[in-house]
Amino acid sequence: MAAPKRPTLTHLAVPKAAQPAPQAEATSAPAPTADATTHAAPPAGKRVPTPRRAPQDMKTVQVRINKRGWMTLRNLASDRDMSLEALMVEALNDTLLKHQQPPIVERRTGERGTEGIEAE
């Protein structure tokens, strides 16, 4: 006897609302279009998520390193009472200085970017 088939994720999906059938003949007036000042209201009872965006002048850098190196860097950041992000920014600025460039790399600021910043 075979095991019952596992359900797929499609059974969890919410079906789309029925779309009205397209009209057979074209109308002479153009359909109203949304511009930057008008927004369609969300359907009643549905929450529309707000997209999270990084500031325009910030970029994300991802680096893959070995586990021993990552653990050592994490411990160093902890010993210095700073975040790993702050340690990486310091390292990037040191690299710029090493190559005679101005140290212009800055950390993000805000709720998750305030660790390790000394109070003035």
N, C-alpha and C positions, 0 to 999 in steps of 0.2 A: 504494500500500500504506500503510495507516494505521499509525501508531506504536503499539506495545503500550500497553495501558492501565496507568497507574501504580497501584500497590497503595495501598489506603487504610490508615488507622491501625488499623482494626478487626482486621486480621490480626495485629497486635502485642498485642492485648488478651488477657489470660488469661481463659479461660472460667470462669464461676462454677461452683461445685460443684453437683452435682445435688441439688435440694431434694426431700425426701420428699413424697409426695403427701399432701394434707390428709386427715384421717380423716373418714369420712362421718358418724359420729355423735359428738356432743359428749360429753366425759367429765365426770363429776360433780366431780372435783377440779380446782381452778384450776391453771393452769400456773405454775411458780415464776417469779417476776420478779426481775430484778437490782435491787439497791438500791445505795446509795452505798458499802457496805462490801464488796460482792462484785463481782468483775470476771470476765468470761469470759476464759479463757486463749487466747492467740493460737494459730492453727493451727501444728502442728509444722513447723519449717523456714521459717516466714514471719516476716519482721521487721515489726513494727508501728511506724510512725513516731510519734514523740512530737510533738504540736503545739507550736509555738513561740508563746508569748504575751508580750505586752508587760505591764509592771506595770499594775495596775488604775488607778493615778492618772496614767498617761502617755497622751497623745494624739498622733497623727501629724498634721502640718500639711504640705500639699503646695501649692506655689505655682508657677505657670507664668510664667516671665519670658523676655525676649528673650536671645539668645545673647551679645550684647555685655555686657549687664548681668551675666549669670551668670559670664562670663569675668573681668570686673572684680572681682566679689565673690570668686571663687575665688582670684584673684591677691592680693587684699587679705588674705584669710585666710592664704594661704601666706606673704606678707611678714610678717605678725604671728605666724607660727608657731603657728597654731591651725586647727582644722577649720572647714569651712563651717558645720557645725551650731552650733559654739560662737559663730561670728560672728552667726548668725541669732538665737540666744538673746539675745545682747547687744543686737541691734537691737530685738527684741521688748520687752526690758526698758526700753530707751531710749524706745520708743513709749509704754509705760505711764507712765513718768515725765513725759513731755511732756504727758500728759492727766491729771496729778495722781493717778495710781494707784500703788500700791506695786509695785516690780519683783519679782514673785514667780515669773517663768518660770524653770524649772530644767532643766538638761540631764539626759538619761538617764545612768546610770552603768553601768559594766560594761566588758566586753572591747572593744566597738566605740565606747564613748562616753567614752573617757578622754583623747583628744587635747586638747591645749591647756590642761589643768588644771595649774596651778602646784603644785609640791610645797611643803608647809608645813614 
